[in-house]
Amino acid sequence: MNLVRRLSHGLQFRGVYTLAKALDEGSSLANAISGSTNAFTMNPLQHRLDYGLSSFDIRHSASINATYELPFGSKTPGASDSVLNKLISRWQVSAITALQTGMPFSPQLGFNPANDGDSRNPIRPSWNPSFNGPVITGGPNQYFDPNAFIVPLNGTYGNVGRDTLRGPGLSEFDMSLDKRIPLKEGLNLQFRSEIFNVLNHTNFNTPNPIVFTSATFNPTTGVAAAIPSPTAGLITSTTTTSRQIQFGLKLLW
């Protein structure tokens, strides 16, 4: 959905919203094992177990921008050649806000309890039937609660679906201020000042998805004794930079 509203005196608004959903049996943003999910099939004999949200699924995405030509000075050629008019005229301020929901990711194991010979460890854990409370806690030190999962029985696959969890969303507000300086017909000099992430908002990346790195199995029952990894759910990077300011000059012809 795209909405545009042009008002008088150089004021313009535009809003764009996208609702989307992508499903597949395996995908990755960069390589075979992305930071969000393992793109390899968990059970090669049952591909449907991996049917779920795509790694690039963004459910909601919105962008709002506005442009305003500041009502200072005269823009009429020859109306005023004063130094003051040249300094205060032809200024334009722009702003854009981007909002989107986070990327889906899969909780994973750092080993293969299925013992099917796949050393790429595509196995996901199982849901803990004794767990109560929210799975997503939201903090960067532990974005999800690893106690919500358990290690599958020895020789089996986990029952957690692929890309069942969703990472942090994104919110950013940018602004720019520019001035056009006419040099002669068809030739202009543009001064620009741009501020990225004006509010200095931290946008976190997806967390570490490895819940368990190892387990000890009871040879009689096949039940695993495992302690969650201390880095399960830990976020160590951001998707955007901190506040940045830059200046520039452009020659337009």
C-alpha positions in Angstrom: 0.0 0.0 0.0 1.4 3.4 -1.1 -0.1 6.7 0.0 1.2 10.0 -1.3 -0.1 13.5 -0.2 1.2 16.6 -1.8 0.3 19.8 0.0 1.0 23.5 -0.8 4.2 25.4 0.0 6.5 22.5 -0.8 5.2 20.0 1.8 4.9 16.3 0.8 4.2 13.1 2.7 4.5 9.5 1.6 3.7 6.3 3.4 4.4 2.7 2.3 3.2 -0.5 4.0 3.8 -4.1 3.1 2.2 -7.2 4.5 4.0 -10.4 3.4 4.5 -14.0 4.3 7.0 -16.4 2.7 7.0 -20.2 3.3 9.5 -22.8 2.1 11.4 -26.0 3.1 14.8 -24.4 3.3 16.3 -21.0 2.7 19.2 -18.8 3.8 20.1 -15.1 3.5 23.8 -15.6 2.9 25.1 -19.2 2.9 24.1 -22.7 3.7 24.1 -22.0 7.5 22.9 -18.5 8.1 23.0 -16.7 11.4 19.2 -17.2 11.8 18.6 -20.8 10.8 20.2 -24.0 9.4 19.3 -24.3 5.7 20.0 -28.1 5.7 17.1 -30.6 5.9 16.7 -31.9 9.5 15.4 -35.3 8.4 16.1 -36.1 4.7 13.3 -38.7 4.7 10.7 -36.2 5.8 11.2 -32.8 4.1 7.8 -31.6 5.3 9.2 -31.3 8.9 11.2 -28.3 7.6 8.2 -26.5 6.0 7.9 -23.1 7.7 8.7 -19.5 7.4 11.4 -18.5 5.0 14.6 -17.0 6.5 13.8 -13.7 4.7 10.2 -13.5 5.9 9.4 -10.0 7.1 5.7 -9.9 8.1 5.2 -6.1 8.5 7.3 -3.4 6.9 6.4 0.3 6.8 8.2 3.5 5.7 7.0 7.1 6.2 8.9 10.0 4.7 8.2 13.8 4.4 9.8 16.6 2.5 9.4 20.3 3.2 10.8 23.3 1.4 11.5 25.9 4.1 9.5 29.1 3.6 12.5 31.5 4.0 13.8 33.9 1.4 12.8 34.4 -2.2 13.3 31.7 -4.9 12.3 34.0 -7.8 15.3 34.7 -10.1 16.3 38.3 -9.7 13.9 39.0 -6.9 16.6 39.6 -4.4 20.3 39.4 -4.8 21.1 40.2 -1.2 23.5 38.1 0.7 20.9 37.4 3.4 18.4 36.1 0.8 21.0 33.8 -0.8 21.8 32.4 2.6 18.3 31.6 3.8 16.5 30.6 0.6 16.2 27.2 -1.1 16.6 25.1 2.0 14.8 21.7 2.1 14.4 19.3 5.1 13.6 15.7 4.6 12.9 12.8 7.1 12.2 9.1 6.8 11.2 6.5 9.3 11.6 2.8 8.7 9.8 0.1 10.7 9.8 -3.6 10.3 9.3 -6.8 12.2 12.2 -9.1 12.9 13.5 -12.1 10.9 12.5 -15.6 11.9 15.0 -18.0 13.3 15.3 -21.6 14.5 16.5 -22.8 17.8 19.3 -25.3 17.1 21.5 -28.0 18.6 25.3 -28.0 18.4 25.4 -31.7 17.9 23.3 -34.5 16.3 21.3 -36.7 18.7 19.6 -38.4 15.7 22.9 -40.2 14.9 22.1 -40.2 11.2 25.6 -39.3 10.2 24.9 -35.7 9.2 27.8 -33.7 10.7 26.2 -30.3 9.7 24.0 -30.6 12.8 20.7 -29.5 11.4 18.7 -31.0 14.3 16.4 -28.7 16.3 15.4 -29.3 19.9 12.1 -30.4 21.3 9.6 -28.3 23.3 9.8 -28.7 27.0 6.4 -29.8 28.2 7.1 -28.6 31.7 7.9 -25.1 30.6 5.6 -22.2 31.5 6.0 -18.6 30.5 7.1 -16.5 27.5 9.7 -18.1 25.2 10.9 -14.7 23.9 12.2 -12.6 26.8 13.6 -9.8 24.5 16.8 -8.9 26.3 20.1 -8.8 24.4 21.8 -11.0 27.0 19.2 -13.8 26.6 16.7 -13.0 23.9 14.8 -16.3 24.3 14.5 -18.6 27.3 16.5 -21.8 26.6 14.6 -23.6 29.3 11.7 -23.8 26.9 13.5 -26.6 25.0 14.9 -30.1 25.7 17.2 -32.4 23.9 15.3 -35.1 21.8 15.6 -38.7 22.8 18.7 -40.4 21.4 18.2 -41.5 17.8 15.2 -39.1 17.2 14.6 -35.6 15.9 13.2 -32.6 17.7 9.6 -31.5 17.4 10.3 -27.7 17.2 9.3 -26.4 13.8 11.7 -24.5 11.5 11.8 -20.7 12.0 9.2 -20.8 14.8 10.8 -17.8 16.6 11.2 -14.3 15.4 14.1 -12.0 16.1 14.1 -8.3 17.1 12.4 -5.7 14.9 13.9 -2.6 13.3 13.1 1.0 13.9 15.2 3.9 12.4 14.6 7.6 11.9 16.9 9.6 9.4 16.9 13.2 8.5 18.6 15.5 5.9 18.9 19.2 5.3 20.0 20.5 1.9 20.4 23.8 0.1 20.4 24.4 -3.7 22.7 27.1 -4.9 22.1 28.2 -8.5 25.4 28.9 -10.3 24.0 29.5 -13.8 21.3 28.1 -16.0 21.3 24.3 -15.7 24.1 24.3 -13.2 23.5 24.1 -9.4 25.6 23.4 -6.3 23.9 21.4 -3.5 25.0 21.4 0.1 23.7 18.4 2.1 23.8 17.5 5.8 22.5 14.0 6.7 21.9 12.4 10.0 21.4 8.6 10.2 19.6 7.0 13.2 18.8 10.4 14.7 17.5 8.9 17.9 20.5 6.6 18.2 18.2 3.6 18.6 19.8 0.2 18.9 18.6 -2.3 16.4 19.7 -5.8 17.5 20.5 -8.7 15.2 19.2 -12.2 15.6 20.5 -14.0 18.7 22.7 -17.1 18.9 20.3 -19.9 18.1 22.4 -22.8 19.7 20.5 -24.0 22.7 22.6 -27.0 23.7 26.1 -27.8 22.6 26.3 -31.3 24.1 24.4 -33.9 26.1 24.9 -37.1 28.0 22.4 -39.9 27.2 21.2 -42.6 29.5 22.0 -45.8 27.5 18.9 -47.5 28.9 16.2 -44.9 28.4 17.9 -42.7 25.8 17.0 -39.6 27.8 19.5 -36.8 27.6 20.9 -34.8 30.5 22.0 -31.4 29.1 22.6 -27.9 30.4 21.7 -25.0 28.1 24.6 -23.2 26.5 25.6 -20.0 28.5 25.4 -18.1 25.1 22.0 -19.4 24.1 19.9 -16.4 23.0 22.9 -14.0 23.3 22.9 -11.1 20.8 26.4 -9.9 19.9 25.7 -7.5 16.9 23.4 -4.9 15.6 21.7 -4.5 12.2 22.2 -0.7 11.9 24.9 1.7 13.0 24.8 4.2 15.8 24.0 7.8 15.0 26.1 9.2 12.1 26.3 12.7 10.7 27.8 13.5 7.3 28.1 16.6 5.1 28.5 16.8 1.4 28.6 18.9 -1.7 27.1 17.9 -5.1 27.4 19.6 -8.4 24.2 19.1 -10.4 23.8 19.8 -14.1 
